[in-house]
Amino acid sequence: MTIVGVYDVQELLRNALEWVNGLGTVGVLAFMAIYILAIVAFLPGLLLTLEAGLVFGIGLGSLYVFVGATPILY
């Protein structure tokens, strides 16, 4: 049984981002951790990337996505 078969992945990620938005400055670290976990679990990063722009703004959201995705490259 996979996580995709049990949960609505988009709704799960959307709820996580709402939670991150409510954390304030600690939310940045939580977002990066969620982004890393999503990539490792083969969840779609596009939704997280777009939502980062909405939650943090385009500039900071792009930076946080870049930093969150970089550890996966190594």
C-alpha positions in Angstrom: 0.0 0.0 0.0 1.4 3.4 -0.9 0.8 6.8 0.5 -0.7 7.9 -2.8 -3.4 5.2 -2.5 -4.3 6.1 1.1 -4.1 10.0 1.2 -5.0 12.8 -1.1 -1.4 14.0 -1.7 -2.4 17.5 -2.9 -4.6 18.1 0.2 -1.8 16.8 2.5 0.8 19.1 1.0 -1.7 22.0 1.0 -2.4 21.5 4.7 1.3 21.2 5.5 1.9 24.6 3.8 -0.9 26.2 5.7 0.7 24.9 8.9 4.1 26.2 7.7 2.6 29.6 7.0 1.4 29.8 10.6 4.8 29.1 12.1 6.4 32.4 11.2 10.2 32.3 10.8 10.5 28.7 12.0 8.2 27.8 9.0 11.1 28.3 6.7 13.0 25.4 8.2 9.8 23.3 8.3 9.2 24.1 4.6 12.6 23.0 3.6 12.2 19.7 5.6 8.9 19.1 4.0 10.3 19.8 0.6 13.2 17.3 1.2 10.8 14.6 2.4 8.5 15.2 -0.5 11.3 14.7 -3.0 12.6 11.6 -1.2 9.1 10.2 -1.2 8.7 10.9 -4.9 5.8 13.4 -4.3 5.3 16.1 -6.9 7.5 19.1 -6.1 5.6 21.4 -8.4 2.8 22.0 -6.0 5.3 22.8 -3.2 7.3 25.1 -5.4 4.3 27.1 -6.5 2.9 27.3 -3.0 6.3 28.5 -1.7 5.9 31.5 -3.9 2.5 32.2 -2.5 3.5 31.7 1.2 6.9 33.4 1.2 6.8 35.6 -1.9 8.5 34.8 -5.3 12.0 35.8 -4.3 12.2 34.2 -0.9 10.1 31.2 -2.0 12.5 30.5 -4.9 15.5 30.7 -2.5 13.9 28.3 0.0 13.0 25.8 -2.8 16.5 26.0 -4.1 18.0 25.4 -0.6 15.5 22.6 0.1 16.2 20.8 -3.2 20.0 21.2 -3.1 20.8 18.4 -0.6 19.0 15.9 -2.8 21.5 16.6 -5.6 24.4 15.4 -3.6 
